[in-house]
Amino acid sequence: TERIQIFKEGSIPADPRQDLHYSRVLEVLGEKNTADPKALSNFLIWGQKRFPADHYLVVIGSHGMNWRGIIQDNTSNKIMSLDGLRSALQAMNQVRGKPIDLLILDACRMAFADTLYTLQGQARWMAASQFDVNGFDHGTPIALLESHPDLTARALGESYIQAYSHPDAKEPGISASLLELWPDAVSKWSKDFTAVTH
């Protein structure tokens, strides 16, 4: 298990030894169970201390199994529960003093009510899909953020959804959603959903 820093292509000399050629290994941790919420919270807290910022985008790319969880560790064959994910995000937020601005769940089948309820309050916005996915386009939204550094978390999240749903995307026609995780918004969504189902 390694912690790496990824750079913009061409900004540093390419390293063909790395899977990501424009990256540097910052720490080698040895074998870790990445499905352990403590491993994720340690990384998130380490990341914000090493790279302090006013706003944070957290991207979690792994296998997703809806209510059963996300982040599958291939060595232990474990998967992190939604409660475990919440506790890891909560640990970062407690150090930071406020919720994450934008959470991207780059994994299959995570845009469901279970996720929304469990993670409410841990991020301002969350982008995810309710379908099987083959990875979000990160290049387009990050390029937009680079050219517009004052972009809001909502606008950045919308750019992820637009890039994912674009006709030229890897999986055109597969939808993703930007969801507000503020508890008031989740409560309103719940009431609206209840009214429709009745």
N, CA and C atoms as a LAMMPS dump frame, in Angstrom:
ITEM: TIMESTEP
0
ITEM: NUMBER OF ATOMS
594
ITEM: BOX BOUNDS ff ff ff
-5.0000000000000000e+02 5.0000000000000000e+02
-5.0000000000000000e+02 5.0000000000000000e+02
-5.0000000000000000e+02 5.0000000000000000e+02
ITEM: ATOMS id mol type element x y z
1 1 1 N 0.843 -1.185 0
2 1 2 C 0 0 0
3 1 3 C 0.882 1.24 0
4 2 1 N 0.615 2.143 -0.928
5 2 2 C 1.425 3.352 -1.072
6 2 3 C 0.544 4.588 -1.077
7 3 1 N 1.109 5.693 -0.651
8 3 2 C 0.478 7.006 -0.807
9 3 3 C 1.252 7.737 -1.895
10 4 1 N 0.554 8.147 -2.934
11 4 2 C 1.226 8.793 -4.056
12 4 3 C 0.627 10.163 -4.332
13 5 1 N 1.423 11.019 -4.916
14 5 2 C 0.975 12.331 -5.366
15 5 3 C 0.947 12.309 -6.888
16 6 1 N -0.185 12.679 -7.457
17 6 2 C -0.353 12.684 -8.904
18 6 3 C -0.219 14.121 -9.405
19 7 1 N 0.548 14.283 -10.472
20 7 2 C 0.803 15.601 -11.048
21 7 3 C 0.147 15.717 -12.418
22 8 1 N -0.025 16.953 -12.854
23 8 2 C -0.519 17.21 -14.197
24 8 3 C 0.499 16.685 -15.201
25 9 1 N 0.005 16.063 -16.26
26 9 2 C 0.892 15.49 -17.269
27 9 3 C 1.858 16.541 -17.81
28 10 1 N 3.138 16.22 -17.771
29 10 2 C 4.158 17.132 -18.285
30 10 3 C 4.722 18.091 -17.256
31 11 1 N 4.12 18.123 -16.064
32 11 2 C 4.591 19.086 -15.054
33 11 3 C 5.835 18.587 -14.313
34 12 1 N 6.078 17.287 -14.363
35 12 2 C 7.301 16.698 -13.8
36 12 3 C 7.817 15.673 -14.816
37 13 1 N 9.067 15.275 -14.734
38 13 2 C 9.558 14.238 -15.643
39 13 3 C 8.786 12.932 -15.448
40 14 1 N 8.437 12.284 -16.537
41 14 2 C 7.703 11.018 -16.459
42 14 3 C 8.574 9.937 -15.84
43 15 1 N 7.935 9.083 -15.042
44 15 2 C 8.63 7.966 -14.41
45 15 3 C 7.998 6.67 -14.924
46 16 1 N 8.621 5.998 -15.88
47 16 2 C 8.017 4.799 -16.458
48 16 3 C 7.894 3.644 -15.468
49 17 1 N 8.534 3.739 -14.309
50 17 2 C 8.438 2.679 -13.302
51 17 3 C 7.084 2.708 -12.596
52 18 1 N 6.396 3.855 -12.67
53 18 2 C 5.118 4.002 -11.991
54 18 3 C 3.972 3.701 -12.946
55 19 1 N 2.89 3.084 -12.408
56 19 2 C 1.691 2.876 -13.222
57 19 3 C 1.151 4.223 -13.705
58 20 1 N 1.18 5.203 -12.821
59 20 2 C 0.835 6.575 -13.184
60 20 3 C 2.154 7.298 -13.43
61 21 1 N 2.489 7.538 -14.68
62 21 2 C 3.819 8.044 -15.027
63 21 3 C 4.136 9.395 -14.394
64 22 1 N 3.13 10.237 -14.213
65 22 2 C 3.359 11.565 -13.622
66 22 3 C 2.92 11.529 -12.162
67 23 1 N 3.647 10.783 -11.381
68 23 2 C 3.322 10.649 -9.963
69 23 3 C 4.597 10.377 -9.183
70 24 1 N 4.511 10.607 -7.878
71 24 2 C 5.626 10.323 -6.977
72 24 3 C 5.098 9.58 -5.761
73 25 1 N 5.821 8.567 -5.348
74 25 2 C 5.468 7.84 -4.133
75 25 3 C 5.921 8.671 -2.942
76 26 1 N 4.981 8.986 -2.062
77 26 2 C 5.295 9.777 -0.877
78 26 3 C 5.569 8.892 0.337
79 27 1 N 4.837 7.793 0.439
80 27 2 C 5.024 6.881 1.56
81 27 3 C 4.723 5.451 1.128
82 28 1 N 5.503 4.518 1.624
83 28 2 C 5.229 3.099 1.448
84 28 3 C 4.807 2.552 2.805
85 29 1 N 3.574 2.067 2.9
86 29 2 C 3.002 1.7 4.192
87 29 3 C 3.078 0.206 4.484
88 30 1 N 3.396 -0.602 3.473
89 30 2 C 3.28 -2.033 3.659
90 30 3 C 1.841 -2.456 3.429
91 31 1 N 1.562 -3.729 3.606
92 31 2 C 0.223 -4.247 3.34
93 31 3 C -0.792 -3.687 4.346
94 32 1 N -1.857 -3.087 3.813
95 32 2 C -2.931 -2.546 4.647
96 32 3 C -4.264 -3.088 4.168
97 33 1 N -5.173 -3.278 5.088
98 33 2 C -6.549 -3.633 4.728
99 33 3 C -7.277 -2.344 4.371
100 34 1 N -7.397 -2.064 3.08
101 34 2 C -7.985 -0.786 2.653
102 34 3 C -9.49 -0.728 2.876
103 35 1 N -10.102 -1.85 3.256
104 35 2 C -11.516 -1.845 3.606
105 35 3 C -11.749 -1.466 5.069
106 36 1 N -10.671 -1.267 5.793
107 36 2 C -10.758 -0.854 7.207
108 36 3 C -10.997 0.652 7.261
109 37 1 N -12.083 1.11 7.88
110 37 2 C -12.352 2.552 7.954
111 37 3 C -11.193 3.345 8.548
112 38 1 N -10.431 2.714 9.447
113 38 2 C -9.294 3.407 10.058
114 38 3 C -8.229 3.724 9.014
115 39 1 N -8.038 2.827 8.046
116 39 2 C -7.058 3.075 6.985
117 39 3 C -7.474 4.287 6.155
118 40 1 N -8.771 4.405 5.867
119 40 2 C -9.257 5.552 5.096
120 40 3 C -9.182 6.837 5.904
121 41 1 N -9.609 6.8 7.161
122 41 2 C -9.573 8.017 7.975
123 41 3 C -8.135 8.489 8.183
124 42 1 N -7.208 7.545 8.369
125 42 2 C -5.795 7.921 8.506
126 42 3 C -5.302 8.633 7.259
127 43 1 N -5.693 8.114 6.089
128 43 2 C -5.282 8.727 4.836
129 43 3 C -5.876 10.12 4.676
130 44 1 N -7.168 10.273 4.966
131 44 2 C -7.832 11.563 4.794
132 44 3 C -7.246 12.62 5.734
133 45 1 N -6.993 12.235 6.978
134 45 2 C -6.421 13.18 7.941
135 45 3 C -4.983 13.519 7.556
136 46 1 N -4.223 12.505 7.137
137 46 2 C -2.859 12.743 6.657
138 46 3 C -2.872 13.679 5.459
139 47 1 N -3.808 13.456 4.54
140 47 2 C -3.878 14.266 3.326
141 47 3 C -4.167 15.727 3.601
142 48 1 N -5.078 15.995 4.526
143 48 2 C -5.393 17.405 4.776
144 48 3 C -4.294 18.096 5.583
145 49 1 N -3.539 17.329 6.349
146 49 2 C -2.404 17.934 7.061
147 49 3 C -1.245 18.195 6.106
148 50 1 N -1.034 17.27 5.174
149 50 2 C 0.068 17.418 4.218
150 50 3 C -0.247 18.456 3.146
151 51 1 N -1.53 18.525 2.766
152 51 2 C -1.951 19.458 1.713
153 51 3 C -3.119 20.303 2.227
154 52 1 N -2.854 21.245 3.138
155 52 2 C -3.948 22.056 3.708
156 52 3 C -4.621 22.9 2.643
157 53 1 N -5.941 23.011 2.746
158 53 2 C -6.725 23.778 1.764
159 53 3 C -8.016 24.245 2.411
160 54 1 N -8.66 25.2 1.768
161 54 2 C -9.948 25.694 2.254
162 54 3 C -11.089 24.767 1.862
163 55 1 N -10.913 24.048 0.756
164 55 2 C -11.979 23.182 0.238
165 55 3 C -11.395 21.832 -0.138
166 56 1 N -12.217 20.787 0.015
167 56 2 C -11.751 19.444 -0.287
168 56 3 C -12.75 18.675 -1.151
169 57 1 N -12.196 18.039 -2.179
170 57 2 C -12.889 17.056 -2.998
171 57 3 C -12.3 15.699 -2.625
172 58 1 N -13.154 14.758 -2.246
173 58 2 C -12.706 13.408 -1.914
174 58 3 C -13.289 12.455 -2.949
175 59 1 N -12.41 11.731 -3.631
176 59 2 C -12.829 10.748 -4.639
177 59 3 C -12.517 9.356 -4.108
178 60 1 N -13.525 8.497 -4.089
179 60 2 C -13.334 7.108 -3.68
180 60 3 C -13.638 6.234 -4.884
181 61 1 N -12.602 5.629 -5.433
182 61 2 C -12.753 4.771 -6.594
183 61 3 C -12.495 3.321 -6.216
184 62 1 N -13.51 2.492 -6.344
185 62 2 C -13.382 1.086 -5.974
186 62 3 C -14.622 0.355 -6.457
187 63 1 N -14.827 -0.847 -5.94
188 63 2 C -16.068 -1.561 -6.211
189 63 3 C -17.132 -1.071 -5.23
190 64 1 N -18.347 -0.887 -5.746
191 64 2 C -19.46 -0.475 -4.907
192 64 3 C -20.554 -1.528 -4.898
193 65 1 N -21.175 -1.734 -3.74
194 65 2 C -22.213 -2.763 -3.604
195 65 3 C -23.422 -2.212 -2.87
196 66 1 N -23.757 -0.937 -3.154
197 66 2 C -24.945 -0.3 -2.587
198 66 3 C -24.948 -0.427 -1.061
199 67 1 N -26.016 -0.982 -0.478
200 67 2 C -26.15 -1.007 0.976
201 67 3 C -25.085 -1.866 1.647
202 68 1 N -24.448 -2.766 0.875
203 68 2 C -23.419 -3.625 1.475
204 68 3 C -22.093 -2.903 1.655
205 69 1 N -21.881 -1.806 0.91
206 69 2 C -20.69 -1.016 1.143
207 69 3 C -19.905 -0.682 -0.109
208 70 1 N -18.678 -0.236 0.119
209 70 2 C -17.796 0.243 -0.94
210 70 3 C -16.347 0.038 -0.473
211 71 1 N -15.421 0.033 -1.362
212 71 2 C -13.978 -0.173 -1.126
213 71 3 C -13.721 -1.637 -0.754
214 72 1 N -13.469 -2.427 -1.778
215 72 2 C -13.16 -3.839 -1.571
216 72 3 C -11.653 -4.029 -1.512
217 73 1 N -11.203 -4.682 -0.465
218 73 2 C -9.788 -4.998 -0.319
219 73 3 C -9.549 -6.402 -0.868
220 74 1 N -8.719 -6.496 -1.89
221 74 2 C -8.529 -7.779 -2.574
222 74 3 C -7.754 -8.797 -1.751
223 75 1 N -6.9 -8.328 -0.843
224 75 2 C -6.112 -9.265 -0.034
225 75 3 C -6.96 -9.918 1.049
226 76 1 N -7.712 -9.094 1.763
227 76 2 C -8.541 -9.621 2.855
228 76 3 C -9.918 -10.07 2.375
229 77 1 N -10.273 -9.671 1.141
230 77 2 C -11.603 -9.951 0.579
231 77 3 C -12.709 -9.342 1.442
232 78 1 N -12.402 -8.222 2.068
233 78 2 C -13.378 -7.492 2.875
234 78 3 C -13.879 -6.281 2.098
235 79 1 N -15.028 -5.762 2.513
236 79 2 C -15.548 -4.53 1.93
237 79 3 C -15.974 -3.603 3.065
238 80 1 N -15.72 -2.307 2.88
239 80 2 C -16.068 -1.34 3.917
240 80 3 C -17.58 -1.097 3.916
241 81 1 N -18.187 -1.174 5.073
242 81 2 C -19.618 -0.905 5.187
243 81 3 C -19.891 0.586 5.025
244 82 1 N -21.135 0.932 4.766
245 82 2 C -21.503 2.351 4.678
246 82 3 C -21.276 3.04 6.022
247 83 1 N -21.552 2.335 7.111
248 83 2 C -21.288 2.913 8.436
249 83 3 C -19.797 3.164 8.624
250 84 1 N -18.976 2.244 8.106
251 84 2 C -17.528 2.428 8.193
252 84 3 C -17.069 3.622 7.372
253 85 1 N -17.652 3.79 6.18
254 85 2 C -17.321 4.944 5.343
255 85 3 C -17.706 6.232 6.046
256 86 1 N -18.881 6.228 6.662
257 86 2 C -19.327 7.422 7.393
258 86 3 C -18.354 7.768 8.521
259 87 1 N -17.91 6.771 9.256
260 87 2 C -17.014 7.039 10.383
261 87 3 C -15.676 7.588 9.893
262 88 1 N -15.197 7.1 8.737
263 88 2 C -13.932 7.6 8.194
264 88 3 C -14.061 9.053 7.758
265 89 1 N -15.149 9.383 7.07
266 89 2 C -15.376 10.766 6.65
267 89 3 C -15.573 11.67 7.861
268 90 1 N -16.272 11.154 8.846
269 90 2 C -16.531 11.91 10.07
270 90 3 C -15.232 12.254 10.796
271 91 1 N -14.288 11.339 10.8
272 91 2 C -12.994 11.578 11.455
273 91 3 C -12.277 12.746 10.793
274 92 1 N -12.298 12.789 9.459
275 92 2 C -11.68 13.907 8.74
276 92 3 C -12.399 15.21 9.059
277 93 1 N -13.724 15.156 9.044
278 93 2 C -14.51 16.366 9.28
279 93 3 C -14.322 16.922 10.689
280 94 1 N -14.124 16.038 11.652
281 94 2 C -13.901 16.491 13.025
282 94 3 C -12.588 17.252 13.146
283 95 1 N -11.565 16.787 12.449
284 95 2 C -10.283 17.497 12.44
285 95 3 C -10.421 18.816 11.7
286 96 1 N -11.145 18.776 10.601
287 96 2 C -11.296 19.949 9.734
288 96 3 C -12.26 20.982 10.323
289 97 1 N -13.254 20.508 11.047
290 97 2 C -14.235 21.419 11.64
291 97 3 C -15.445 21.689 10.776
292 98 1 N -15.536 21.049 9.622
293 98 2 C -16.697 21.191 8.745
294 98 3 C -16.694 20.052 7.735
295 99 1 N -17.861 19.796 7.1
296 99 2 C -17.948 18.663 6.173
297 99 3 C -17.121 18.866 4.898
298 100 1 N -16.81 17.758 4.259
299 100 2 C -16.165 17.759 2.949
300 100 3 C -17.063 18.515 1.97
301 101 1 N -16.464 19.223 1.037
302 101 2 C -17.252 19.988 0.073
303 101 3 C -17.936 19.093 -0.961
304 102 1 N -17.179 18.158 -1.52
305 102 2 C -17.723 17.297 -2.579
306 102 3 C -17.137 15.901 -2.45
307 103 1 N -18.018 14.909 -2.455
308 103 2 C -17.632 13.501 -2.371
309 103 3 C -18.017 12.816 -3.683
310 104 1 N -17.048 12.194 -4.335
311 104 2 C -17.315 11.45 -5.564
312 104 3 C -17.178 9.968 -5.246
313 105 1 N -18.25 9.212 -5.414
314 105 2 C -18.202 7.761 -5.232
315 105 3 C -18.093 7.143 -6.623
316 106 1 N -16.861 6.931 -7.054
317 106 2 C -16.574 6.397 -8.378
318 106 3 C -16.624 4.875 -8.295
319 107 1 N -17.838 4.366 -8.156
320 107 2 C -18.057 2.941 -7.927
321 107 3 C -19.479 2.597 -8.363
322 108 1 N -19.728 1.334 -8.599
323 108 2 C -21.042 0.894 -9.066
324 108 3 C -22.1 1.023 -7.975
325 109 1 N -23.292 1.372 -8.394
326 109 2 C -24.524 1.239 -7.599
327 109 3 C -24.453 1.908 -6.218
328 110 1 N -24.037 3.167 -6.183
329 110 2 C -23.936 3.855 -4.894
330 110 3 C -24.922 5.011 -4.736
331 111 1 N -25.66 5.37 -5.79
332 111 2 C -26.603 6.498 -5.698
333 111 3 C -27.976 5.984 -5.264
334 112 1 N -28.039 5.501 -4.04
335 112 2 C -29.279 4.963 -3.503
336 112 3 C -29.574 5.591 -2.14
337 113 1 N -30.825 5.406 -1.704
338 113 2 C -31.269 6.007 -0.445
339 113 3 C -30.413 5.575 0.73
340 114 1 N -29.956 4.322 0.726
341 114 2 C -29.125 3.825 1.837
342 114 3 C -27.883 4.688 2.008
343 115 1 N -27.229 4.986 0.868
344 115 2 C -26.01 5.796 0.901
345 115 3 C -26.327 7.204 1.365
346 116 1 N -27.411 7.749 0.821
347 116 2 C -27.81 9.119 1.14
348 116 3 C -28.061 9.283 2.634
349 117 1 N -28.827 8.364 3.202
350 117 2 C -29.146 8.446 4.63
351 117 3 C -27.905 8.274 5.504
352 118 1 N -27.078 7.29 5.162
353 118 2 C -25.929 6.969 6.004
354 118 3 C -24.887 8.077 5.995
355 119 1 N -24.682 8.699 4.828
356 119 2 C -23.61 9.691 4.7
357 119 3 C -24.086 11.128 4.871
358 120 1 N -25.355 11.329 5.163
359 120 2 C -25.86 12.697 5.291
360 120 3 C -25.065 13.484 6.322
361 121 1 N -24.722 14.713 5.943
362 121 2 C -23.981 15.594 6.834
363 121 3 C -22.473 15.441 6.761
364 122 1 N -21.982 14.391 6.068
365 122 2 C -20.532 14.182 6.006
366 122 3 C -19.89 14.882 4.814
367 123 1 N -20.705 15.296 3.86
368 123 2 C -20.244 16.085 2.717
369 123 3 C -21.387 17.001 2.314
370 124 1 N -21.053 18.08 1.64
371 124 2 C -22.099 19.009 1.164
372 124 3 C -22.812 18.426 -0.042
373 125 1 N -22.03 17.832 -0.963
374 125 2 C -22.574 17.248 -2.182
375 125 3 C -21.92 15.895 -2.43
376 126 1 N -22.66 15.01 -3.108
377 126 2 C -22.137 13.7 -3.467
378 126 3 C -22.54 13.372 -4.895
379 127 1 N -21.575 12.915 -5.697
380 127 2 C -21.854 12.444 -7.053
381 127 3 C -21.67 10.938 -7.081
382 128 1 N -22.653 10.244 -7.652
383 128 2 C -22.601 8.782 -7.725
384 128 3 C -23.588 8.322 -8.795
385 129 1 N -23.522 7.042 -9.121
386 129 2 C -24.445 6.462 -10.09
387 129 3 C -25.168 5.279 -9.463
388 130 1 N -26.389 5.044 -9.92
389 130 2 C -27.138 3.88 -9.441
390 130 3 C -26.908 2.655 -10.318
391 131 1 N -26.056 2.805 -11.338
392 131 2 C -25.792 1.716 -12.273
393 131 3 C -24.37 1.179 -12.107
394 132 1 N -24.065 0.117 -12.853
395 132 2 C -22.683 -0.352 -12.957
396 132 3 C -21.905 0.669 -13.775
397 133 1 N -20.761 1.097 -13.283
398 133 2 C -19.995 2.158 -13.95
399 133 3 C -18.591 1.675 -14.284
400 134 1 N -17.996 2.358 -15.236
401 134 2 C -16.634 2.021 -15.648
402 134 3 C -15.692 3.192 -15.403
403 135 1 N -16.002 3.977 -14.382
404 135 2 C -15.117 5.078 -13.997
405 135 3 C -15.599 6.434 -14.473
406 136 1 N -15.568 7.398 -13.582
407 136 2 C -15.903 8.78 -13.918
408 136 3 C -14.771 9.412 -14.726
409 137 1 N -15.113 10.42 -15.505
410 137 2 C -14.126 11.262 -16.177
411 137 3 C -13.667 12.299 -15.157
412 138 1 N -12.424 12.201 -14.711
413 138 2 C -11.897 13.177 -13.754
414 138 3 C -11.158 14.306 -14.459
415 139 1 N -10.662 14.042 -15.65
416 139 2 C -9.857 15.044 -16.355
417 139 3 C -10.626 16.303 -16.69
418 140 1 N -11.846 16.154 -17.208
419 140 2 C -12.642 17.323 -17.612
420 140 3 C -12.999 18.211 -16.422
421 141 1 N -13.554 17.65 -15.329
422 141 2 C -13.869 18.509 -14.18
423 141 3 C -12.638 19.164 -13.545
424 142 1 N -11.527 18.422 -13.443
425 142 2 C -10.329 18.992 -12.825
426 142 3 C -9.76 20.108 -13.698
427 143 1 N -9.821 19.943 -15.017
428 143 2 C -9.372 21.01 -15.926
429 143 3 C -10.245 22.247 -15.757
430 144 1 N -11.552 22.036 -15.561
431 144 2 C -12.464 23.162 -15.334
432 144 3 C -12.124 23.862 -14.027
433 145 1 N -11.827 23.097 -12.984
434 145 2 C -11.457 23.681 -11.697
435 145 3 C -10.141 24.441 -11.797
436 146 1 N -9.227 23.912 -12.573
437 146 2 C -7.937 24.576 -12.75
438 146 3 C -8.11 25.943 -13.406
439 147 1 N -9.021 26.034 -14.37
440 147 2 C -9.248 27.309 -15.074
441 147 3 C -10.208 28.221 -14.32
442 148 1 N -10.977 27.643 -13.375
443 148 2 C -11.925 28.429 -12.565
444 148 3 C -11.751 28.037 -11.1
445 149 1 N -10.697 28.5 -10.428
446 149 2 C -10.412 28.058 -9.059
447 149 3 C -11.48 28.446 -8.039
448 150 1 N -12.365 29.377 -8.375
449 150 2 C -13.435 29.769 -7.46
450 150 3 C -14.715 28.964 -7.694
451 151 1 N -14.646 27.929 -8.495
452 151 2 C -15.8 27.092 -8.783
453 151 3 C -16.389 26.538 -7.488
454 152 1 N -17.708 26.572 -7.367
455 152 2 C -18.348 26.026 -6.165
456 152 3 C -18.348 24.503 -6.213
457 153 1 N -18.549 23.895 -5.055
458 153 2 C -18.603 22.436 -4.988
459 153 3 C -19.76 21.903 -5.83
460 154 1 N -20.869 22.611 -5.82
461 154 2 C -22.013 22.167 -6.632
462 154 3 C -21.681 22.212 -8.117
463 155 1 N -21.057 23.309 -8.558
464 155 2 C -20.712 23.441 -9.975
465 155 3 C -19.693 22.378 -10.393
466 156 1 N -18.734 22.087 -9.515
467 156 2 C -17.757 21.049 -9.821
468 156 3 C -18.447 19.687 -9.906
469 157 1 N -19.349 19.436 -8.97
470 157 2 C -20.106 18.186 -9.002
471 157 3 C -20.938 18.057 -10.267
472 158 1 N -21.556 19.159 -10.681
473 158 2 C -22.348 19.15 -11.91
474 158 3 C -21.473 18.846 -13.123
475 159 1 N -20.24 19.35 -13.107
476 159 2 C -19.338 19.077 -14.233
477 159 3 C -18.986 17.591 -14.306
478 160 1 N -18.893 16.935 -13.143
479 160 2 C -18.664 15.489 -13.136
480 160 3 C -19.844 14.767 -13.788
481 161 1 N -21.061 15.178 -13.431
482 161 2 C -22.255 14.527 -13.976
483 161 3 C -22.356 14.768 -15.474
484 162 1 N -22.097 15.998 -15.895
485 162 2 C -22.172 16.32 -17.322
486 162 3 C -21.135 15.547 -18.117
487 163 1 N -19.916 15.449 -17.59
488 163 2 C -18.86 14.709 -18.286
489 163 3 C -19.209 13.234 -18.376
490 164 1 N -19.829 12.708 -17.328
491 164 2 C -20.175 11.29 -17.297
492 164 3 C -21.318 10.971 -18.253
493 165 1 N -22.267 11.908 -18.386
494 165 2 C -23.463 11.679 -19.199
495 165 3 C -23.302 12.169 -20.631
496 166 1 N -22.144 12.749 -20.954
497 166 2 C -21.915 13.298 -22.294
498 166 3 C -21.959 12.187 -23.342
499 167 1 N -22.48 12.476 -24.546
500 167 2 C -22.548 11.44 -25.595
501 167 3 C -21.203 10.803 -25.93
502 168 1 N -20.104 11.546 -25.716
503 168 2 C -18.772 11.012 -26.007
504 168 3 C -18.139 10.318 -24.802
505 169 1 N -18.894 10.186 -23.721
506 169 2 C -18.353 9.56 -22.512
507 169 3 C -18.109 8.071 -22.739
508 170 1 N -17.367 7.451 -21.793
509 170 2 C -17.061 6.029 -21.909
510 170 3 C -18.331 5.184 -21.958
511 171 1 N -19.343 5.606 -21.208
512 171 2 C -20.596 4.858 -21.145
513 171 3 C -21.77 5.804 -21.391
514 172 1 N -21.933 6.304 -22.624
515 172 2 C -23.028 7.241 -22.891
516 172 3 C -24.379 6.596 -22.607
517 173 1 N -25.266 7.366 -22.015
518 173 2 C -26.596 6.851 -21.699
519 173 3 C -26.721 6.326 -20.287
520 174 1 N -25.594 6.085 -19.599
521 174 2 C -25.631 5.669 -18.192
522 174 3 C -25.623 6.924 -17.338
523 175 1 N -26.595 7.039 -16.461
524 175 2 C -26.74 8.287 -15.714
525 175 3 C -26.006 8.244 -14.379
526 176 1 N -25.708 9.429 -13.901
527 176 2 C -25.168 9.621 -12.558
528 176 3 C -25.909 10.806 -11.959
529 177 1 N -25.819 10.959 -10.657
530 177 2 C -26.59 11.992 -9.968
531 177 3 C -25.709 12.804 -9.035
532 178 1 N -26.049 14.072 -8.9
533 178 2 C -25.436 14.932 -7.884
534 178 3 C -26.469 15.111 -6.787
535 179 1 N -26.125 14.677 -5.588
536 179 2 C -27.074 14.667 -4.474
537 179 3 C -26.58 15.559 -3.349
538 180 1 N -27.492 16.319 -2.782
539 180 2 C -27.156 17.183 -1.649
540 180 3 C -27.224 16.357 -0.37
541 181 1 N -26.135 16.349 0.39
542 181 2 C -26.067 15.516 1.593
543 181 3 C -26.358 16.282 2.876
544 182 1 N -26.732 17.548 2.755
545 182 2 C -27.093 18.312 3.946
546 182 3 C -28.302 17.652 4.6
547 183 1 N -28.324 17.456 5.92
548 183 2 C -29.442 16.749 6.559
549 183 3 C -30.814 17.319 6.215
550 184 1 N -30.952 18.648 6.128
551 184 2 C -32.243 19.236 5.764
552 184 3 C -32.674 18.803 4.374
553 185 1 N -31.719 18.734 3.452
554 185 2 C -32.028 18.325 2.083
555 185 3 C -32.422 16.852 2.033
556 186 1 N -31.723 16.01 2.804
557 186 2 C -32.053 14.588 2.845
558 186 3 C -33.434 14.385 3.452
559 187 1 N -33.751 15.159 4.486
560 187 2 C -35.071 15.078 5.121
561 187 3 C -36.173 15.478 4.146
562 188 1 N -35.942 16.541 3.382
563 188 2 C -36.919 16.993 2.394
564 188 3 C -37.098 15.936 1.314
565 189 1 N -35.97 15.38 0.846
566 189 2 C -36.051 14.328 -0.167
567 189 3 C -36.872 13.152 0.353
568 190 1 N -36.675 12.782 1.618
569 190 2 C -37.399 11.673 2.21
570 190 3 C -38.899 11.948 2.252
571 191 1 N -39.265 13.175 2.641
572 191 2 C -40.687 13.529 2.703
573 191 3 C -41.305 13.543 1.316
574 192 1 N -40.572 14.083 0.347
575 192 2 C -41.084 14.115 -1.025
576 192 3 C -41.257 12.703 -1.565
577 193 1 N -40.298 11.829 -1.27
578 193 2 C -40.358 10.446 -1.74
579 193 3 C -41.533 9.717 -1.083
580 194 1 N -41.735 9.95 0.203
581 194 2 C -42.841 9.325 0.918
582 194 3 C -44.175 9.759 0.341
583 195 1 N -44.292 11.059 0.018
584 195 2 C -45.533 11.586 -0.559
585 195 3 C -45.816 10.935 -1.917
586 196 1 N -44.774 10.736 -2.707
587 196 2 C -44.957 10.12 -4.03
588 196 3 C -45.352 8.662 -3.902
589 197 1 N -44.72 7.925 -2.984
590 197 2 C -44.986 6.497 -2.866
591 197 3 C -46.337 6.213 -2.239
592 198 1 N -46.897 7.189 -1.536
593 198 2 C -48.237 7.003 -0.966
594 198 3 C -49.298 7.48 -1.95
